[in-house]
Amino acid sequence: MKPGDKVMLVSSPGAQCAPTTAMVVCVYDNGHVQLYDENLGLWIVVTGAILRAERLPHGEEKRDAYREVCLLEQAIADITSPRSIEGEASRWGAVRAAGRSGDSALAIQLADVYLAHNIAPEIRVRIERLKAEAERLTLPCPT
């Protein structure tokens, strides 16, 4: 499995999910796997993940928290229209979270993908700004 993979779960008697509930799989570098209900829980989970990431002190744990936010925002972007409020927010949020996780290359890559979508002009400007910031961070240091 890789981040963003979707799986279909078949419930057994007494299970907490309905048959054919679509779930998003988040796989972390440390091997941790987390499943999120695609239709309901992602919005709640991403909000909690953002609040958690914002509260953490700077360091590896904060970067990891923003990596999780990025994965969740990407999952929401995958299931929403680029012109919906949720779709716009998730696309911008994924690029922002990638940058905050310290992964400028991913921020640039996601920005390029989302700028190719039919997004609103104001969201386009916000994503372009995030991309420019990430590009500045990837420039080689002058010698």
Number of C-alpha atoms within 10 A of each C-alpha: 10 10 18 18 13 17 14 11 13 12 13 10 6 6 9 8 15 11 12 11 15 18 22 23 22 21 18 15 8 6 8 8 13 12 17 19 15 18 13 10 13 19 18 10 15 21 15 13 18 18 13 14 23 13 9 13 10 10 9 12 13 19 21 17 20 26 23 24 29 30 23 30 27 23 25 26 22 14 12 16 15 21 14 13 11 16 20 23 16 26 29 25 23 29 30 26 28 28 24 21 24 18 18 23 16 19 28 23 14 22 27 15 11 22 20 10 14 12 18 14 9 10 18 20 13 14 26 19 14 21 25 14 16 24 14 11 15 13 8 7 6 4 3
